[in-house]
Amino acid sequence: MEVLTTAHVKELVMERIDVSRVLSDEEIRELIEDVLEECSREYLLTVPARQLLAKEVFYGLRRLDILQELVDDPQVTEIMVNGTSHIFYEKEGRIREWDHHFTSEEALSDVIQRIVGSSNRMVNEMHPIVDTRLENGARVNIVLKPIAIDGTAVSIRRFPEHPITMKQLVEWQSVSEEIVCFLKNLVQAGYNIFVSGGTGSGKTTFLNALSEYIPEDERIVTIEDSAELQILGIPNLVRLETREIQVEGAQPISIRDLIRSALRMRPSRIIVGECRGPEALDVLQAMNTGHSGSISTGHANSAEDMLHRLETMVLMGMDLPVSAIRSQIASGVDILIHLGRLRDKSRKLLGITEVDGMEGGEIRLHELYRFEEQEEQDGRIIGRWQKKGELLHPEKLRAAGL
């Protein structure tokens, strides 16, 4: 007996859709049920098969098609689409290949246009690369074929519906209670902090957790490429997001533009989701012009590497003497927090370093905490955080009465 396919049901439903108006999700579901009811006279459909077809058709019309199941799974943290035939996902720290795939390039293209359309972005042959987000805050990167040689690539990084707290990070042994108490005081006192780490080390999650300790009576401005931060408990919060060129005549809005605008908005602190380029200069200037307690993140392999990357990023925006750049960094950045992902897939705070001014044209660093491995049990790394030194510059703590 011939099998009723999702594509056939979807085609029948689309023939009945009233294109003169926007149908609600409930109306679409009713149309699908009507079509399946008629098809059941010709095809033998069990109740589970009918329910599965209804769900797949609805996802194909109004959600993210076959990706929706992965998007809805709270344990899936990353989804990677490599063309129509290969879909991978990360779950519990491990990457697996999914046994589903898109039926055609058109089906994948429909999903992509649905994603970018919901966030007022555009991707096409003229603009084949786009960064955007889903309604649930998940970050999305899209690179169209033929820029992606083996097929259109879509990467979705899913964030938890509820922000991860410092308490949870302590329970997961990503950081110690002693360090959390120390960081709480630093944030409340207004120390300028840079969080560094590699891809997937948890920088955004940790930055979000740090924001728990920002006094609720302050005015905060967040600046991001794609809005990911979930800052709670701050009534006076302004969230800014960059804009790429969408249509002819529209101007792109960069992170640098947003930082300059934010400085005129009377912020107590500025939080920049991630420094990737010349905006590093603007971040440092904000840190040096009375916006104590500003926080940002950056990709780096260590605290020292973060400083070198900051120098390079500033030079991307302005030709300044290296000594002048280092002086800006030394006077602007107070604390460097470095995160990492260990070989057992766990994410941990690996070190905290204080910036201790300049000496002989070099930035002095003073190590405060370091995570040291002790043993490995059943594939799990056991270690502890060793205190390496006392804070050399407690002036802000004293000023805050801490």
N, C-alpha and C positions, 0 to 999 in steps of 0.2 A: 504493500500500500504506500502511496506517495506521502512524504512527510511534509507537514506544514512548517515553513521556515519563518524565522523572525523577519527577514527581509520582505517576504511576501505579505505578511500581516501589516508591516509598516507601510508598504506601498498602498494597500487597500485603505488604511486609515488616512493617509495623506490625500487620497482622492476625495475623501469626505470632509476634509477640513475646510471650514469657511474662512477664506483668506481675506475677507473684507473686514474682519475684526480679530482681536487677540483673544484666543480661547484660554480659559483658566486650566490649571492642571487637572481639576476635577472633570471638566468637560472633555479633555483629552482622554482621561481614563475611561469615561463612559463610552466614547467613540471606540476605543480599543475593545471594551467588553462587548459592544454591539457587533463588531466585526468578528470577534472570536465566537460569539453565539451563532452567527451565520455559518462560520467555517466548521463548527462542530457538527453540522448536518452532513458535511462531505468528508471530514477527517475525523478519525477516532482520537479524541483528546481525553486523557485522564485529567483529573482535577489538578494534580501537581504540575503536569505539563502545561495546562492552560494558565495556571498562575505564573509559571516561569516565563511563558511567552508574553503575557501581559506586562510583566516587570521589564523584560528585555526591550520590548517595543517602546514602553514609556521612557525608559532610560535613553533609548536611541533618539527619541523625539524631543525630550525636555531636559535630559540630564547629560551625563558624559558617556553615554553608551556603555560599552563593556568596562570602562574604567570606573564607573560609578560604584561598583561593588568594592573596589580597592579604596576609593576615596572615603567610603562610609565605614571602613574598618578602622577603628581607633588605634589598632596595634601596627598598622602600616604607616611608616614614617616617610617613605620615599617611593615614588612611582616613576619608572623610566621606560619610555616608549621609543623603540628603535625601529622606525618604519611600521608597516602594517602587521608584520609577522612576529615580531619579538617584543614582549612586554616583560619587564623585570620589576620587582618590588622588594623593598627592604622591610623586614619584620623581625622584631626582637634582635636587631643588630646584624642580621644576616640577609644577604641578597639571594633571591630565588627567581626563577623564570616562571611566569604564569602560563597556564595551559589554554588561555584564550587569546584571540587575536582579532584585529579588525578585518571585516570582510572585503574591504576595498579602500583605495586611496580616498575616495569620495566620503566614506564613513569617517575616516580619520580627519579629513578636512572639515567636515561638519562639526565635529567635536571642537577642533581648534578655533573655528570661527565663533562657536558658542562661548568658548572661554574668553576670548579677547573682546567679544561684543559686550559681555556682562560687566567688563571693567573699563569700557569706553576706550579700548585700544584697537590697534589695527596691525595686521600682518599680511603681507602679500609678496609678490615677486620683487617689487620695488623696495620693500622693507621686510626682508625675510627673517629677521631676528627680533624677538620681543620678550620683555620681562613683564609679567603681570601677576595676578593673583586670582584665586577662586573666592567665592562668597564666604567660605569658611576661613579665609585668611591664608590658605596654603599658597606658597610661592610657586610660580610657574615660569619656566623658560622654554621658548619654542624656537627651533631653527628649522626652516623649511627646506625641502629638497629643491634644487640640487646643491645648495650650500652644505646641507647634510647629505653626503654622497650616497649612503646606503639607504636613504629614506628619511622622511621628516622625523626629527627627534623632539620629544616632549619630556621635560623633567618636572615633576611635581613634588615639592617638599611639603609634607603635611605637618602642621603644628597642632598641638593638643587644643581641644575646645576650651579648656580652662587652663590658664597660665600655670606653669610649674613653679612651685614656691621653693624658697630656701629650705623649708622644713622637709619637703620631699627630696631635695638634693642631698640633705644630710642623711635621710633614711636610705637613699640609694648609695650612700658612701661616696658621693661625688665631691664632697667637701666636709670638713669637720665643724663641729659646733663652735669650737674656739675661733676658727677662722671666720665663721659667720658673724659672731659677736664683734670681731675686729672690723670686718667690712661694714657692718651696720653703723658703727661709729664713724667710719671714714665717709660713708655716703651722707649721713646726717650732718657731719661737720663741713661738707662741701669740698671734699678732695676731688680733683679732676682725675678721672680714671679711664684707661684704655684697656679693653679686653682683647687679647690676641689668641690665636689658635688656628689650626688647620680646618679644612672643609669638614663639616659634620662633627666638630668638637663641642658644639653646644654654645657658641658665643651669644647668639640671639636669645636663647633660653636663659643664659646666665645674666645677661644684661637686664632682661625682663624681671628676673628674680631680684636683682639688685635694686630695681626701682621700687620694691616694697618699702624700702627704708627712706624714701624721699618724703620730707614733711608735707602733709596734705595741704598746707596753706600756701605752698609755692606755686608759681606759674611755670608750667613745663611746655616746651615746644619740641616735638619729635620730628625728625626729618629722615625719610627713607626713600629708596628707589621704588620698592613695593611695600606697602604698609604691612608689617608683620608683628610689630610690638603690641602687646596686650597689657598696657599699663592701667592698673586699677587703683582706686582710692584717691585719685588726684582730680578734684572737680575742675580746676583751672588748667585744662589740658588742651593744647592745639596740636593736631596731627597733620603734617604736611607730606605730600608725595610728589615725586617728580613726574613730568609729563614728556613723553616722546612726541615727535612730529606726527600728528594724526591726519590732518588734511592740509591742503595747500593754503598757505596764509597763516596757519597756526604756528606759534613759536614754541620750541621745546623749552621746558623748565628743568634746569639741572639742580643738583644738590647744592652747588655753589650759589645759584640764584636763591634757593630757599634759605640757606644760612644767612645770606645778606639781608633777606626780608625778615627772617626771624629776629635778627638783632634789633630791628625797629619795633618789635612786638612786646617789648619789656619782659623778656623771659627771666626767670630766676636761674634756670638751667636749660641747656640745649642738649638733646640726646640725638646723636646721628647714628642711625642703624649700622652703617658700615662705611669706612673710608676705603675707597678703591683708587682714587686719582688725585687731581689737583685740589679737590675740596679739602684735603688735609690741611692746607694753609689756612683756610677759613675756619676750620675747627680749632686750630691752634690759636688763631687770633681771638676767637670767641673765648677760649679758655684763659687768654691773657688780658681780657678786657672786662673783668668783673663778673663773669658768669661762672662762678665757682660751683663745683659739683657737676659739671658737664661730663658726659660719658659717651664713648664711642667704641667701636670694635674694628678689627682689621685682621686680615690673613697674615700669619707669620708662624715661623717654626720655634720661636723663643722670644723672650722679652727683648733681648738684644737685637734680634732680627726685626722686631716690630719698630724699633727706633730707626734702623737702617731703611726700612720700607717707608717710614714717615718722611725721612730725608728725600728719598727718591720721589715720593708722591708730591711733595712740595715743589721740587724742581720741575715736575711735569706742568705746573701751573705758573711758575715764575722763576726767572734766572736770578737766584740769590746766592751770595757766598755761603758755603757750607757752614762756616762759623756762625753766621747770622741765623741759619735754619736751626742749628743745634741749640743756640741760645733761646730761640722761640720754644723748642721742644722742652728744654730743661726748665724754663720758667712756667710753661703751660701745663705739662703733664706731671702729676704728682705720683700716681701709682700705676703699675703695669700688672695686670692679672693674666696669666697664661694658662690656657686650657688645652687638654689633649685627649685623644682617643687611644686607649691602650690596646695591646694585641688581643685581649679577651673581649674587645668591643665595648668595654666600659668607658664612660666619659668622666674625667676627673679634672679638678683644679690641680695643676702641676706646680704652680709657683706664684708667689706675689713678690714684686720687686718695687722698691722705692727709687724714684729719680732724685739724686742727691746733687743737683747743680752741675757746674762745669769745672774742669781742671785740665789745663794744658790743651785746650781746644777740643777735649773729649767729654762726653756726658758720663758722669759717674753714676753707677748703679749700686744700690744697697739691697741685698737679698734679705727678705723678711721671713718667708715660708717656702718650703720645698717638699713635694711628695716623694718619698723614697720607698721603692719596692723592697719587700722583705722575703716573700716566698710566693709560690704558686700552688694553689690547692684545687684539684679537679678542674684545671683550666682557667681558674679564676685568680687574678692577681691580688695579693694581700700586701698592704703597705700602710704607712702612716705619714702624717704631715709633721715635719720637723721645723721647729722655730729656729731661724738662723740669725736673727738680730732684732733689735728694738727699733721702733720708728724714730728716725733722726730729726724729723720736722713735725713736731706735735702742735705747732702754733695754731692751726685751724681747729684742732680738737680742744685746745684751751679756750679759744675764742667762742666756741660753741658750748662751753661748759661741760665737756665730756672728758 
